[in-house]
Amino acid sequence: MILNKNSPATHFAWLSITAAVFTIVLKLLAYYITGSVGLLSDAMESFINLAGALMALWMLTIALRPADEDHAFGHSKAEYFSSGVEGILILIAAIFIGIASVERFINPRPIEQVGAGLLVSVLASIINLVVALILFRAAKTHHSITLESDAKHLMTDVWTSAGVIVGVGLVAVTGYNRLDPIVAFAVACNIVWSGISIIRKSVAGLMDEALPASDQLKIQKVLDEFRCEKVEFHAILSRQAGARRFVSLHVLVPGSWTVMEGHDLLEKIESGLRSVLPGIVVITHLEPLEDPSSYTDMFLG
């Protein structure tokens, strides 16, 4: 599969699925070689990576569907279901890892063939790191929260693996077998934080959270270019739905303007906004400056 920044978002989901399968095999092999519960916890998270990648592929496929009569604003919010489910799966994995680490702390076991096991685990981590970097770039290009969540999950996996590798290495050096489950428990805590973070972001999207401050600043800069004694703006609202961004605003102009003059101004404003935020959906409402009723809807609610 040849991927570049112009590849459809679903192609990157397939890349994530392929990487998850490879890392699962490698990490289970590392666990089989060493018997380390830390490496087992690392392998379990890769199963979550696979489930998340499969969910991402499904939701990205839905999100790419065009608008229809029942979904006039498109299907892009489907991405938030993917990131939310992935966050929940991460929390479930953390619970099982925590239980396994406590059991192994109570009943410690020696770790075998540390060198071979760690070598296999490092290889799996390198695969995850490379794929995560590709997904981060793709998420930025496609404005996809699903790819961003998948990338963050993979990076969490990379740091998790690093911690486990350190833990297993310390066991080999010190001979203190309980270091392995201690590191595994720390891994579980790290995974919990990652899961909560992803869930919070998906909920924010489903709640129609406003565009990021950086995007809102771009909007204001464009409007400032048109703002003058004869042109004013208010009721500027924005939201994000997966890869799609929306902004609505009221444009106040002199009541003596013709329809054509007002229309030409709106076309220029909308074109300016799309130039700084490609693909944004702009909804404008024209009002007369002199009419008091134009100012009754300036604020939310």
CORKAZI-V351471 format. One record per residue. N is the residue number from 1. PSI is psi in radians with two decimals (999 if undefined). NEAR is the number of other ideal C-beta (glycine too) atoms within 10 Angstrom. Layout:
n:psi:near
N:PSI:NEAR
N:PSI:NEAR
//
This chain:
n:psi:near
1:2.11:8
2:2.12:5
3:2.46:14
4:3.14:9
5:-0.30:10
6:-0.02:8
7:2.54:16
8:2.63:14
9:-0.57:24
10:-0.50:18
11:-0.64:16
12:-0.51:29
13:-0.70:27
14:-0.66:17
15:-0.74:21
16:-0.70:28
17:-0.80:18
18:-0.77:15
19:-0.69:25
20:-0.73:26
21:-0.79:14
22:-0.78:16
23:-0.58:28
24:-0.85:18
25:-0.79:14
26:-0.75:22
27:-0.61:29
28:-0.62:19
29:-0.72:18
30:-0.70:29
31:-0.74:21
32:-0.66:14
33:-0.73:20
34:-0.53:26
35:0.26:16
36:2.22:30
37:-0.46:28
38:-0.77:34
39:-0.56:30
40:-0.74:23
41:-0.64:31
42:-0.71:30
43:-0.67:23
44:-0.65:24
45:-0.53:30
46:-0.54:26
47:-0.66:16
48:-0.66:23
49:-0.75:28
50:-0.79:18
51:-0.73:17
52:-0.69:28
53:-0.68:28
54:-0.73:16
55:-0.70:21
56:-0.74:30
57:-0.77:20
58:-0.86:17
59:-0.61:28
60:-0.64:27
61:-0.73:15
62:-0.74:16
63:-0.49:27
64:-0.14:17
65:2.49:12
66:2.83:7
67:2.60:12
68:-3.03:9
69:-0.59:5
70:-0.29:6
71:1.28:14
72:-0.44:7
73:0.27:12
74:-3.02:18
75:0.27:20
76:-0.40:26
77:-0.19:21
78:-0.47:20
79:-0.56:29
80:-0.50:24
81:-0.66:19
82:-0.87:30
83:-0.62:31
84:-0.80:21
85:-0.71:20
86:-0.69:28
87:-0.73:22
88:-0.75:16
89:-0.65:21
90:-0.75:27
91:-0.68:17
92:-0.75:14
93:-0.70:23
94:-0.67:25
95:-0.83:12
96:-0.65:15
97:-0.74:27
98:-0.77:19
99:-0.79:12
100:-0.67:19
101:-0.66:24
102:-0.76:15
103:-0.73:11
104:-0.50:23
105:-0.69:17
106:-0.67:9
107:1.33:9
108:2.58:15
109:2.60:12
110:2.62:11
111:2.35:24
112:2.71:11
113:0.98:14
114:-0.78:17
115:-0.87:11
116:-0.73:13
117:-0.76:24
118:-0.62:23
119:-0.76:14
120:-0.72:21
121:-0.68:28
122:-0.73:14
123:-0.75:15
124:-0.68:26
125:-0.67:23
126:-0.72:13
127:-0.81:17
128:-0.70:28
129:-0.82:17
130:-0.82:14
131:-0.69:26
132:-0.76:21
133:-0.68:14
134:-0.74:19
135:-0.65:29
136:-0.78:17
137:-0.72:16
138:-0.67:25
139:-0.69:21
140:-0.70:13
141:-0.75:16
142:0.01:23
143:0.84:20
144:2.04:27
145:-0.49:26
146:-0.86:35
147:-0.62:30
148:-0.78:20
149:-0.73:30
150:-0.72:35
151:-0.76:23
152:-0.66:20
153:-0.74:30
154:-0.67:29
155:-0.64:18
156:-0.70:23
157:-0.68:29
158:-0.84:20
159:-0.63:15
160:-0.83:26
161:-0.70:28
162:-0.76:15
163:-0.74:18
164:-0.74:29
165:-0.74:23
166:-0.77:14
167:-0.82:23
168:-0.68:26
169:-0.69:16
170:-0.64:15
171:-0.75:24
172:-0.62:17
173:-0.78:10
174:-0.45:9
175:0.07:10
176:1.73:11
177:-0.40:17
178:-0.20:13
179:-0.56:22
180:-0.94:29
181:-0.49:27
182:-0.80:17
183:-0.69:25
184:-0.69:29
185:-0.68:21
186:-0.65:17
187:-0.76:28
188:-0.73:24
189:-0.70:11
190:-0.68:17
191:-0.68:26
192:-0.81:17
193:-0.75:12
194:-0.76:23
195:-0.77:22
196:-0.72:14
197:-0.77:15
198:-0.72:28
199:-0.74:19
200:-0.70:13
201:-0.66:18
202:-0.67:24
203:-0.72:14
204:-0.68:14
205:-0.73:21
206:-0.43:13
207:0.23:9
208:0.82:13
209:2.56:13
210:2.83:14
211:2.72:19
212:2.71:12
213:-0.63:8
214:-0.68:7
215:-0.69:17
216:-0.60:14
217:-0.69:11
218:-0.69:18
219:-0.80:22
220:-0.66:12
221:-0.70:11
222:-0.78:19
223:-0.61:19
224:-0.49:10
225:-0.43:10
226:-0.31:15
227:2.26:12
228:-2.93:8
229:-0.51:7
230:-0.12:13
231:2.22:16
232:2.85:17
233:2.60:18
234:-3.11:14
235:0.83:17
236:1.96:15
237:2.53:14
238:2.76:19
239:2.83:17
240:2.40:22
241:1.58:21
242:-2.13:27
243:-0.17:21
244:2.48:19
245:2.50:22
246:2.51:16
247:2.41:22
248:2.57:14
249:2.71:20
250:2.31:18
251:2.08:20
252:2.19:21
253:2.89:17
254:2.42:13
255:-0.33:11
256:-0.16:10
257:2.62:17
258:2.86:8
259:-0.69:8
260:-0.71:8
261:-0.78:12
262:-0.73:17
263:-0.77:13
264:-0.70:12
265:-0.79:18
266:-0.68:17
267:-0.71:11
268:-0.72:13
269:-0.83:20
270:-0.70:18
271:-0.69:11
272:-0.71:18
273:-0.70:21
274:-0.43:14
275:-0.53:11
276:-0.40:13
277:1.40:19
278:2.35:9
279:-0.05:9
280:2.48:21
281:2.09:17
282:2.20:18
283:2.05:10
284:2.65:18
285:2.12:13
286:2.33:15
287:2.65:19
288:2.36:15
289:-0.63:17
290:-0.26:10
291:2.08:11
292:-0.55:7
293:-0.30:8
294:-0.31:19
295:0.14:15
296:-0.21:8
297:0.60:13
298:-0.47:12
299:2.86:8
300:2.43:6
301:999:3
//
